[in-house]
Amino acid sequence: MANQQWGGRFAEGPSAIMEQINASVDFDKRLWHQDIKGSLAHSEMLAKMGIISQQDKMTIHEGLARIKTEIENDQFQFSRALEDIHMNIEARLADNIGEAGKRLHTGRSRNDQVATDFRLWVRDNIDAMILSTEHLMLTLAQRAEEYADTAMPGFTHLQSAQPVTFGHHLLAYVEMLSRDKGRLIDARNRLNESPLGAAALAGTSFPIDRQMTAKLLEFDRPMANSLDAVSDRDFALEYLSALSIMAMHLSRMAEEIVIWCSSPFSFIKLSDAYTTGSSIMPQKRNPDAAELVRAKIGRVSGALIGLLTVMKGLPLAYAKDMQEDKEQVFAATDTMMLCLAACSGMIGDLQANKENMRRWAGSGFSTATDLADWLVQKLQMPFRTAHHVTGQIVSLAEQKNLTLDQVSIEDMQKIEPKITQDIFSVLSVEASLASRVSEGGTAPSNVITQAQKWIKILQD
Ligand code: ARG
């Protein structure tokens, strides 16, 4: 049987394979809510402009409300033969309300319809993504306040570098996530123009009011160029880029969780709720959730590259290739929502092993920079010279198997006679931490201020 929606010039229906490759309703049914919203706005405008009657509009609105209820209650029969969500809803409307339903598509094409629906969907999901991001940020900030003065080793090259606080480390991720949120907001602002009314590609001869539909759908304005409106998916790419960068941040955080809870480190313990066991090794507590968050960036950045590759080299305007946009965006969205929730759960529940972190914070001569800074500040030594002198003291400590604050004053004075007892005031982990009061530094006093600043922002 020829297609119900466009079968006028067709004698036969599509082959089963054609239907299989062409149909998108199995996945694009996720646009149903936005599709109905778009149709409500479009028909409202058609009636106001006298293109359809007020009576038809009312009938259409009633019919769409019925379809909404059917879908919500799982009573809607989605049909692959009707290809996509747009034609499923339109066909059902015509079945339900007859003639008026067949007038809905006046002055509209599926090309501007799908672009509108998809922008609305991405916009809605950016809003949800921002909420989940903020939830993770708040969780991190609350844990940072709790661990504001908990010492841990700070690393460069994954080698002990200088002591930092665990709170400071957690807040670093709050900063990253706040930029991720900023990128989502930017993407939202840029996508918020209405393609509706661009029709198939060239606009329409009907006296439509695009300002009105843009306003009804809470877009800032109609898109200026009808070809652009139906043929670009840069908004989806921008969203996927923002998600990919955020996924990279989460992946780094997840990797740190994996390292921190491995038994040689034992910096943290994850809760039972976010740990799995082993079927053979009874002692095991595996951080599977963290490992999976670490890995999921593959899907998200894969979606970005996938859609970039679809769009590359496509001539204007619409081409069916663009139907491949949705699954990438849906999958990346689902993945990121899950990863954000998993990170919030792990971070919210974890317990820091403070004693062990403190012990390792002082290992590896981690206060050597403090020693060098003391030489500069108290003896007016040029920093490069102080670096050299400190290197000699570290080497001596290493030979004698001592930490820096265990080296005797006599031994230090053999290397630099002007060193006084006062040097020991800067060699402890606590002194090192307390001294890092420069803006953005790790001093517990800074960390408390920063954590509380974020908590206040995020709770408002
Ligand atoms: N299902 C299609 C998509 O997602 C809708 C637009 C179809 N337009 C067309 N001219 N065939 O892109």
Boltz pocket constraint, residues with backbone or C-beta under 6 A from the ligand:
constraints:
  - pocket:
      binder: B
      contacts: [[A, 22], [A, 24], [A, 28], [A, 84], [A, 110], [A, 111], [A, 114], [A, 318], [A, 319], [A, 320], [A, 322], [A, 323]]
      max_distance: 6.0
